[in-house]
């Protein structure tokens, strides 16, 4: 099977992932360089920053550090296989991609000791992800030409709470620092 080379120089088999090949630095680096909305936002806003905000949102809702960690890593598979837009991802021809994404995300969860998430915890993370999606769209996208199907209500942000704007290096450092906090709180080892 084909492999990719990661930021840290590892061989990684995206269609046959192993928990021991998952690396904090690879995830943080790649996600800090991937722009949300396929790059159609008004300024650069990374998947890493989005993930940090999802983790903070579930924290503000009283979620445990374990759920906060899962929220931080909810898009971690994108570090290894990238993402595709929702309309394309939902197409029947994309079933192999969705299967590969689900397998990779399960291996990432195994690597971080969060594979036993309950349905309720997963629903909470999905809710936070949806709230952030509509919030990001409100502050980073042009007005929509038609109604979105997403029904979550956006957050109202302060003027100081600007989405995007930090360099990928800064966001990468923030992502890794937050990952370290959860690792310490949960007494887990690094994902590599």
Residue pairs with C-beta under 8 A, 6 or more apart in sequence:
1 13
1 15
1 16
2 13
2 15
3 11
3 12
3 13
3 14
4 11
4 12
4 14
4 80
5 11
5 12
6 12
6 23
6 26
6 30
6 80
7 25
7 26
7 29
7 30
8 23
8 25
8 26
8 192
10 21
10 23
10 26
11 21
12 21
12 26
12 80
13 21
14 80
14 81
14 100
14 104
15 100
17 80
17 103
17 104
17 107
17 108
18 107
19 107
19 108
19 110
19 111
20 111
20 192
21 192
22 107
22 108
22 111
22 112
22 191
22 192
23 190
23 191
23 192
24 176
24 179
24 190
24 191
24 192
25 176
25 192
26 79
26 80
26 192
27 73
27 76
27 79
27 108
27 175
27 191
28 48
28 172
28 175
28 176
28 179
29 79
29 172
30 78
30 79
30 80
31 46
31 47
31 48
31 51
31 75
31 76
31 78
31 79
31 175
32 46
32 47
32 48
32 49
32 168
32 169
32 171
32 172
32 175
33 46
33 168
34 46
34 47
34 48
34 78
34 79
34 82
34 83
35 41
35 44
35 45
35 46
35 47
36 45
36 46
36 47
36 50
36 136
36 140
37 45
37 136
37 137
37 140
37 141
38 85
40 141
41 136
41 140
41 141
41 164
42 140
42 141
42 142
43 140
43 164
43 165
44 164
44 165
45 136
45 140
45 163
45 164
46 164
46 168
46 171
47 75
47 78
47 83
48 168
48 171
48 172
48 174
48 175
49 163
49 164
49 166
49 171
49 174
50 75
50 132
50 136
51 71
51 72
51 73
51 74
51 75
51 76
51 175
52 72
52 171
52 174
52 175
52 178
53 132
54 71
54 72
54 74
54 125
54 128
54 129
54 132
55 68
55 69
55 71
55 72
55 178
57 71
57 128
57 131
57 132
57 155
58 67
58 68
58 71
58 124
58 125
58 128
59 68
61 124
61 128
63 71
63 121
63 124
65 181
65 182
65 185
65 186
66 114
66 182
66 186
67 117
67 121
67 124
67 125
68 182
69 112
69 114
69 179
69 182
69 186
70 109
70 112
70 114
70 117
70 121
70 122
70 125
71 125
71 128
71 129
72 175
72 178
72 179
72 182
73 108
73 109
73 112
73 114
74 125
74 129
75 83
76 105
76 108
77 101
77 104
77 105
77 108
80 104
81 97
81 100
81 101
81 104
83 89
84 94
84 97
88 94
89 97
89 98
106 115
108 191
109 115
109 117
111 191
112 188
112 191
113 186
113 188
127 152
130 150
130 152
131 152
131 153
131 154
131 155
132 155
133 150
133 152
134 148
134 150
134 152
134 153
134 154
135 154
135 155
135 157
135 163
136 163
137 144
137 148
137 154
138 154
139 157
139 163
140 163
140 164
157 163
166 174
179 191
182 188
183 189
183 190
